[in-house]
């Protein structure tokens, strides 16, 4: 294997959105640097199941249904 072809793989501190800290290996930054996340598995609805619902109060779905009401939709 050639020397100096792979990036440095070291430990960094990752700060989650709730303030907890994790120690992970990464090629980002330098040894001991802190990476603060804006979105993580504790805060993103794709990972935590999401509590948002589709509420259509006169939005796109209603407009579509009104526009094509005569066609049996």
C-alpha positions, -999 to 999 in steps of 0.1 A, spaced: 0 0 0 13 35 -8 22 57 20 3 90 27 -28 80 5 -53 79 33 -66 108 54 -58 109 92 -84 90 111 -87 104 147 -110 110 176 -132 141 177 -160 153 200 -195 156 185 -220 178 203 -256 168 197 -285 193 196 -295 184 232 -260 192 245 -248 157 250 -212 149 238 -201 118 219 -165 108 210 -163 94 175 -136 86 150 -135 108 119 -114 124 92 -130 158 99 -109 184 117 -80 175 140 -76 153 170 -99 166 198 -118 191 177 -155 197 185 -182 193 158 -216 209 168 -245 194 149 -276 214 138 -296 183 131 -291 148 146 -310 116 151 -326 130 183 -341 161 166 -349 150 130 -383 136 123 -369 111 97 -351 93 126 -374 97 155 -407 89 139 -418 125 135 -448 140 152 -458 163 124 -490 156 105 -502 167 70 -527 194 76 -543 208 44 -564 238 51 -572 250 17 -538 240 4 -527 220 -26 -548 189 -20 -580 209 -17 -572 230 -48 -566 198 -68 -598 182 -56 -618 214 -64 -602 218 -99 -609 182 -109 -641 176 -89 -662 169 -121 -639 140 -131 -648 119 -101 -617 123 -79 
